[in-house]
């Protein structure tokens, strides 16, 4: 097996680590498959309140696809199509996760690594983050489905800038382009990731899942149905609303149950 995707749990926070550090955490086909399986399992687990996705070590979030196996798995159009079905399924599993997802970025976050980060809900980079999609140097294209995350984040013009130039740039420029939510010092990065996950996990989990659902729905062109408009009021019938409103009145910290 080339590299691995590992999972750790700390209470309601799940940490998924992309690990092939000798290749800047490049993703082998087996790693893409493993990522999908892990994300599907986490999506089905109602005790999860936040998923952090990161790379092993500090040199890279992920350098994208493992080019060394291309002769085996992407030698021609037929193989490439089958390979794309695997990678796209993994990216979809991350994007479709009902729980909040945070990409924790150090070092290289390029190519397929940037595509993976782009389908997370938030991206927090250390100052040493490096971003880009230098795929034009390989004579390859980014598929329609894999472009969606980038297009949603930064729009047509900036997505084309990344693809046509193939330039790799730093974290502050990534922040200016809207690729990342915030940039912190390398020394403060671990603490910021932990604090962010803690803040998310402390919130009402049903509310987080509803907000993810609502935001995704608003990206669709179809008008909202009456039952969808009514769904925003369902929170008032939850135990979490009663917990939250009671805690607010008593000026105490709420402890949500997810019901």
Steps between C-alpha positions, in 0.01 A plus 500: 500500500627844407435734788193491718203698627477481877217594735519620860215602731510743788149520642279643222790608277631261235842560343569346159868502404638461148832323551772441244751756627790381286291610198353814657185301587419426138185291466519150357188339357468285812517812715215659302295184557582501869406867531156429357443208737605701804291803404194283432537343844540839669199639315287219640622560856274747681749538785744686272480879516808606306740334255852637460691391189876552504827367363760306694788720615542866412638487145169447322125474528516300177686534173205340318502178303795262532655542156726198545204265448362670187648236270297242691169678554481786246680367194219594262150644478325180612716461810484872570120491501498217753757684713292819489195314625701406810638847568169672431318261733745590777463873441122462495511311828682793659273761344185308597603443862219639719747595773717814477836433334821699545809470279809560717777606262877506538741514208401379155129497418502459125324312222272233639599613849349841433194333350461304824538813713254690280212262576542544877284760672795699633871525425753623757857539380827561676723768351704234322203382291563471126213485252444441131387263227810451278328229301575666165860386546378140481285547192190406701165665566293539814162337440166679522407343832841570653480866395180557696664560837742758361234674293271524802777650709667749268291526182579467131775758454718393791448131429623556145794698636605197704456260209647708217809625685565195715667732748559397863459781754499566872239499772437875509419506129278196549315695770463801269356276228251343744658156492550493878297643787795611708879488521680462832864475603659157493543512877131580556363261237450186711323701769279675245393169345418358843313814607300510176396135532406558864284801414323308226449192717357712783218625277168328447581215257156492339530872427841451338360226276198710407716800415721286275189366329345845454816656359542214250134527400531873431768423241242311294301693236163342580263712712451392859196282565253567779618198699857627476399844621314338789803293602672807648246490785566137596779611733240644738375148572841362596641426842810698400288816463361452848851441634637804321220736600513385862877547513469847347248608763707359786827631351657154502677299229262270307584132466321383190381143450436503126128433542 
